[in-house]
Amino acid sequence: MRWVIPILLSLASTASADHNGDHRDIVAGQSLYADNCASCHGANLEGQPNWQSLNADGVLPAPPHDGTGHT
Ligand code: HEC
């Protein structure tokens, strides 16, 4: 999905704003995920039900994530 990438880039710049050279911020990432991603990908990364099948609109639901953010 093309719109995911600009969102990720803007989140990445927000999350690394106050950091010590390491651009990861686990705590910020957790709340950013909860605010911006969990509504579709699930609070526990579980994705949406029947994510492997097209839904009534003919599009795929959100897939589950693994612990590295891959689906
Ligand atoms: C409006 C619902 C929705 C939200 C909010 C959402 N996603 Fe997704 N995401 C999806 C769907 C649906 C797919 C599957 C896209 C497809 O199959 O074409 C997906 C796919 C992905 C993928 C797989 C790569 C790809 O392009 O298919 C990643 C990674 C991902 N999302 C990360 C995120 C992250 C990180 C956030 C929060 C910043 C987020 N998503 C927020 C619905 C959402």
Backbone and ligand atoms as CSV (ligand in chain L), in Angstrom:
chain,resi,resn,atom,element,x,y,z
A,1,MET,N,N,0.856,-1.190,0.000
A,1,MET,CA,C,0.000,0.000,0.000
A,1,MET,C,C,0.889,1.236,0.000
A,2,ARG,N,N,0.759,2.080,-1.003
A,2,ARG,CA,C,1.655,3.216,-1.133
A,2,ARG,C,C,1.555,4.186,0.030
A,3,TRP,N,N,0.380,4.353,0.611
A,3,TRP,CA,C,0.239,5.352,1.679
A,3,TRP,C,C,0.928,4.943,2.955
A,4,VAL,N,N,1.239,3.640,3.117
A,4,VAL,CA,C,1.896,3.195,4.351
A,4,VAL,C,C,3.281,3.819,4.460
A,5,ILE,N,N,3.977,3.948,3.340
A,5,ILE,CA,C,5.377,4.358,3.397
A,5,ILE,C,C,5.545,5.787,3.908
A,6,PRO,N,N,4.811,6.767,3.389
A,6,PRO,CA,C,4.963,8.117,3.979
A,6,PRO,C,C,4.589,8.164,5.447
A,7,ILE,N,N,3.607,7.371,5.851
A,7,ILE,CA,C,3.257,7.358,7.278
A,7,ILE,C,C,4.432,6.816,8.085
A,8,LEU,N,N,5.031,5.714,7.614
A,8,LEU,CA,C,6.163,5.153,8.344
A,8,LEU,C,C,7.297,6.155,8.423
A,9,LEU,N,N,7.563,6.867,7.315
A,9,LEU,CA,C,8.662,7.826,7.328
A,9,LEU,C,C,8.377,8.951,8.308
A,10,SER,N,N,7.149,9.446,8.362
A,10,SER,CA,C,6.861,10.538,9.283
A,10,SER,C,C,6.914,10.048,10.720
A,11,LEU,N,N,6.467,8.811,10.963
A,11,LEU,CA,C,6.566,8.278,12.320
A,11,LEU,C,C,8.026,8.101,12.715
A,12,ALA,N,N,8.846,7.650,11.782
A,12,ALA,CA,C,10.246,7.416,12.104
A,12,ALA,C,C,10.933,8.712,12.506
A,13,SER,N,N,10.627,9.822,11.823
A,13,SER,CA,C,11.287,11.065,12.186
A,13,SER,C,C,10.775,11.575,13.532
A,14,THR,N,N,9.506,11.363,13.845
A,14,THR,CA,C,8.984,11.754,15.154
A,14,THR,C,C,9.645,10.928,16.247
A,15,ALA,N,N,9.716,9.620,16.011
A,15,ALA,CA,C,10.181,8.718,17.058
A,15,ALA,C,C,11.653,8.925,17.391
A,16,SER,N,N,12.442,9.402,16.427
A,16,SER,CA,C,13.872,9.499,16.680
A,16,SER,C,C,14.285,10.904,17.123
A,17,ALA,N,N,13.314,11.774,17.373
A,17,ALA,CA,C,13.615,13.178,17.635
A,17,ALA,C,C,14.540,13.390,18.838
A,18,ASP,N,N,14.332,12.653,19.929
A,18,ASP,CA,C,15.074,12.930,21.164
A,18,ASP,C,C,16.025,11.788,21.482
A,19,HIS,N,N,16.743,11.338,20.483
A,19,HIS,CA,C,17.492,10.113,20.781
A,19,HIS,C,C,18.985,10.233,20.618
A,20,ASN,N,N,19.674,9.238,21.083
A,20,ASN,CA,C,21.111,9.254,21.328
A,20,ASN,C,C,21.908,8.611,20.195
A,21,GLY,N,N,21.527,8.857,18.965
A,21,GLY,CA,C,22.274,8.272,17.867
A,21,GLY,C,C,21.685,6.964,17.392
A,22,ASP,N,N,20.978,6.273,18.254
A,22,ASP,CA,C,20.277,5.057,17.875
A,22,ASP,C,C,18.876,5.487,17.483
A,23,HIS,N,N,18.497,5.223,16.243
A,23,HIS,CA,C,17.237,5.762,15.760
A,23,HIS,C,C,16.029,4.931,16.145
A,24,ARG,N,N,16.210,3.963,17.009
A,24,ARG,CA,C,15.052,3.197,17.456
A,24,ARG,C,C,14.585,3.711,18.810
A,25,ASP,N,N,13.287,3.723,19.002
A,25,ASP,CA,C,12.730,4.106,20.296
A,25,ASP,C,C,11.560,3.176,20.565
A,26,ILE,N,N,11.818,2.158,21.374
A,26,ILE,CA,C,10.847,1.089,21.557
A,26,ILE,C,C,9.575,1.618,22.226
A,27,VAL,N,N,9.743,2.493,23.213
A,27,VAL,CA,C,8.576,2.983,23.942
A,27,VAL,C,C,7.713,3.853,23.035
A,28,ALA,N,N,8.346,4.768,22.286
A,28,ALA,CA,C,7.576,5.601,21.367
A,28,ALA,C,C,6.903,4.733,20.311
A,29,GLY,N,N,7.617,3.732,19.840
A,29,GLY,CA,C,7.056,2.855,18.819
A,29,GLY,C,C,5.817,2.138,19.312
A,30,GLN,N,N,5.839,1.739,20.571
A,30,GLN,CA,C,4.693,1.026,21.128
A,30,GLN,C,C,3.452,1.915,21.118
A,31,SER,N,N,3.602,3.174,21.541
A,31,SER,CA,C,2.414,4.022,21.560
A,31,SER,C,C,2.039,4.469,20.153
A,32,LEU,N,N,3.023,4.680,19.280
A,32,LEU,CA,C,2.703,5.022,17.896
A,32,LEU,C,C,1.939,3.880,17.236
A,33,TYR,N,N,2.382,2.648,17.493
A,33,TYR,CA,C,1.656,1.503,16.933
A,33,TYR,C,C,0.230,1.478,17.463
A,34,ALA,N,N,0.078,1.646,18.780
A,34,ALA,CA,C,-1.261,1.578,19.380
A,34,ALA,C,C,-2.169,2.656,18.794
A,35,ASP,N,N,-1.604,3.865,18.575
A,35,ASP,CA,C,-2.410,4.974,18.071
A,35,ASP,C,C,-2.716,4.856,16.580
A,36,ASN,N,N,-1.768,4.359,15.802
A,36,ASN,CA,C,-1.873,4.472,14.345
A,36,ASN,C,C,-2.074,3.163,13.607
A,37,CYS,N,N,-1.779,2.055,14.220
A,37,CYS,CA,C,-1.744,0.793,13.484
A,37,CYS,C,C,-2.666,-0.263,14.088
A,38,ALA,N,N,-2.850,-0.226,15.413
A,38,ALA,CA,C,-3.565,-1.317,16.077
A,38,ALA,C,C,-5.018,-1.418,15.629
A,39,SER,N,N,-5.596,-0.296,15.172
A,39,SER,CA,C,-6.999,-0.347,14.755
A,39,SER,C,C,-7.204,-1.340,13.627
A,40,CYS,N,N,-6.210,-1.499,12.777
A,40,CYS,CA,C,-6.316,-2.484,11.692
A,40,CYS,C,C,-5.493,-3.735,11.988
A,41,HIS,N,N,-4.251,-3.570,12.423
A,41,HIS,CA,C,-3.366,-4.733,12.570
A,41,HIS,C,C,-3.537,-5.434,13.904
A,42,GLY,N,N,-4.331,-4.873,14.828
A,42,GLY,CA,C,-4.639,-5.539,16.085
A,42,GLY,C,C,-3.711,-5.121,17.208
A,43,ALA,N,N,-4.257,-5.001,18.431
A,43,ALA,CA,C,-3.461,-4.599,19.588
A,43,ALA,C,C,-2.338,-5.594,19.859
A,44,ASN,N,N,-2.526,-6.850,19.495
A,44,ASN,CA,C,-1.506,-7.883,19.713
A,44,ASN,C,C,-0.925,-8.382,18.397
A,45,LEU,N,N,-0.924,-7.498,17.377
A,45,LEU,CA,C,-0.332,-7.786,16.062
A,45,LEU,C,C,-1.068,-8.875,15.294
A,46,GLU,N,N,-2.293,-9.204,15.730
A,46,GLU,CA,C,-2.957,-10.394,15.190
A,46,GLU,C,C,-3.584,-10.176,13.810
A,47,GLY,N,N,-3.645,-8.924,13.339
A,47,GLY,CA,C,-4.280,-8.684,12.042
A,47,GLY,C,C,-5.799,-8.760,12.158
A,48,GLN,N,N,-6.454,-8.696,11.013
A,48,GLN,CA,C,-7.912,-8.757,11.008
A,48,GLN,C,C,-8.360,-10.186,10.698
A,49,PRO,N,N,-9.593,-10.543,11.096
A,49,PRO,CA,C,-10.081,-11.895,10.835
A,49,PRO,C,C,-10.055,-12.210,9.338
A,50,ASN,N,N,-9.749,-13.462,9.004
A,50,ASN,CA,C,-9.747,-13.920,7.609
A,50,ASN,C,C,-8.918,-13.023,6.701
A,51,TRP,N,N,-7.753,-12.581,7.208
A,51,TRP,CA,C,-6.940,-11.621,6.464
A,51,TRP,C,C,-6.403,-12.184,5.157
A,52,GLN,N,N,-6.452,-13.516,4.977
A,52,GLN,CA,C,-5.940,-14.090,3.721
A,52,GLN,C,C,-6.985,-14.115,2.611
A,53,SER,N,N,-8.227,-13.708,2.919
A,53,SER,CA,C,-9.294,-13.753,1.915
A,53,SER,C,C,-9.782,-12.346,1.609
A,54,LEU,N,N,-10.139,-12.109,0.352
A,54,LEU,CA,C,-10.726,-10.818,-0.013
A,54,LEU,C,C,-12.005,-10.601,0.786
A,55,ASN,N,N,-12.214,-9.378,1.257
A,55,ASN,CA,C,-13.451,-9.092,1.986
A,55,ASN,C,C,-14.546,-8.662,1.010
A,56,ALA,N,N,-15.683,-8.225,1.553
A,56,ALA,CA,C,-16.836,-7.905,0.714
A,56,ALA,C,C,-16.539,-6.785,-0.285
A,57,ASP,N,N,-15.552,-5.915,0.049
A,57,ASP,CA,C,-15.179,-4.837,-0.867
A,57,ASP,C,C,-14.160,-5.280,-1.911
A,58,GLY,N,N,-13.743,-6.554,-1.846
A,58,GLY,CA,C,-12.784,-7.056,-2.811
A,58,GLY,C,C,-11.346,-6.681,-2.500
A,59,VAL,N,N,-11.070,-6.254,-1.252
A,59,VAL,CA,C,-9.692,-5.955,-0.851
A,59,VAL,C,C,-9.304,-6.862,0.321
A,60,LEU,N,N,-7.996,-7.038,0.496
A,60,LEU,CA,C,-7.527,-7.886,1.585
A,60,LEU,C,C,-7.565,-7.121,2.905
A,61,PRO,N,N,-8.033,-7.760,3.992
A,61,PRO,CA,C,-7.941,-7.145,5.324
A,61,PRO,C,C,-6.476,-7.031,5.768
A,62,ALA,N,N,-6.248,-6.341,6.884
A,62,ALA,CA,C,-4.887,-6.135,7.374
A,62,ALA,C,C,-4.285,-7.446,7.872
A,63,PRO,N,N,-3.064,-7.777,7.428
A,63,PRO,CA,C,-2.415,-9.010,7.874
A,63,PRO,C,C,-1.787,-8.841,9.263
A,64,PRO,N,N,-1.505,-9.955,9.961
A,64,PRO,CA,C,-0.779,-9.863,11.237
A,64,PRO,C,C,0.671,-9.441,11.020
A,65,HIS,N,N,1.283,-8.857,12.062
A,65,HIS,CA,C,2.700,-8.513,12.047
A,65,HIS,C,C,3.482,-9.510,12.895
A,66,ASP,N,N,4.763,-9.692,12.581
A,66,ASP,CA,C,5.634,-10.372,13.541
A,66,ASP,C,C,6.346,-9.303,14.386
A,67,GLY,N,N,7.205,-9.742,15.293
A,67,GLY,CA,C,7.835,-8.816,16.225
A,67,GLY,C,C,8.790,-7.830,15.581
A,68,THR,N,N,9.126,-8.021,14.307
A,68,THR,CA,C,10.011,-7.079,13.623
A,68,THR,C,C,9.231,-6.099,12.758
A,69,GLY,N,N,7.893,-6.179,12.763
A,69,GLY,CA,C,7.084,-5.276,11.961
A,69,GLY,C,C,6.776,-5.816,10.586
A,70,HIS,N,N,7.333,-6.973,10.228
A,70,HIS,CA,C,6.991,-7.576,8.942
A,70,HIS,C,C,5.640,-8.260,9.041
A,71,THR,N,N,5.001,-8.415,7.909
A,71,THR,CA,C,3.690,-9.067,7.898
A,71,THR,C,C,3.834,-10.478,7.349
L,1,HEC,C1,C,-6.846,1.403,7.781
L,1,HEC,C2,C,-6.285,0.126,8.236
L,1,HEC,C3,C,-4.770,0.053,8.433
L,1,HEC,C4,C,-3.998,0.837,9.265
L,1,HEC,C5,C,-4.439,1.965,10.187
L,1,HEC,C6,C,-2.631,0.363,9.108
L,1,HEC,N1,N,-2.597,-0.682,8.221
L,1,HEC,FE1,FE,-0.936,-1.714,7.619
L,1,HEC,N2,N,-2.044,-2.743,6.277
L,1,HEC,C7,C,-3.418,-2.668,6.152
L,1,HEC,C8,C,-3.837,-3.558,5.099
L,1,HEC,C9,C,-5.286,-3.771,4.650
L,1,HEC,C10,C,-2.690,-4.168,4.589
L,1,HEC,C11,C,-2.593,-5.170,3.424
L,1,HEC,C12,C,-2.379,-4.378,2.141
L,1,HEC,C13,C,-2.565,-5.200,0.907
L,1,HEC,O1,O,-2.644,-6.420,0.985
L,1,HEC,O2,O,-2.637,-4.582,-0.158
L,1,HEC,C14,C,-1.567,-3.643,5.359
L,1,HEC,C15,C,-0.253,-3.995,5.139
L,1,HEC,C16,C,0.782,-3.584,5.927
L,1,HEC,C17,C,2.147,-4.018,5.770
L,1,HEC,C18,C,2.644,-5.007,4.712
L,1,HEC,C19,C,3.274,-4.305,3.545
L,1,HEC,C20,C,2.302,-3.856,2.521
L,1,HEC,O3,O,2.474,-2.743,1.982
L,1,HEC,O4,O,1.345,-4.589,2.194
L,1,HEC,C21,C,2.881,-3.396,6.721
L,1,HEC,C22,C,4.375,-3.529,6.979
L,1,HEC,C23,C,1.974,-2.544,7.475
L,1,HEC,N3,N,0.710,-2.684,6.965
L,1,HEC,C24,C,2.336,-1.755,8.521
L,1,HEC,C25,C,1.496,-0.830,9.137
L,1,HEC,C26,C,1.957,0.107,10.150
L,1,HEC,C27,C,3.378,0.181,10.700
L,1,HEC,C28,C,0.866,0.865,10.489
L,1,HEC,C29,C,0.811,2.041,11.458
L,1,HEC,C30,C,1.726,3.150,11.135
L,1,HEC,C31,C,-0.272,0.381,9.690
L,1,HEC,N4,N,0.177,-0.631,8.898
L,1,HEC,C32,C,-1.554,0.888,9.779
L,1,HEC,C33,C,-4.269,-1.868,6.883
L,1,HEC,C34,C,-3.881,-0.894,7.776
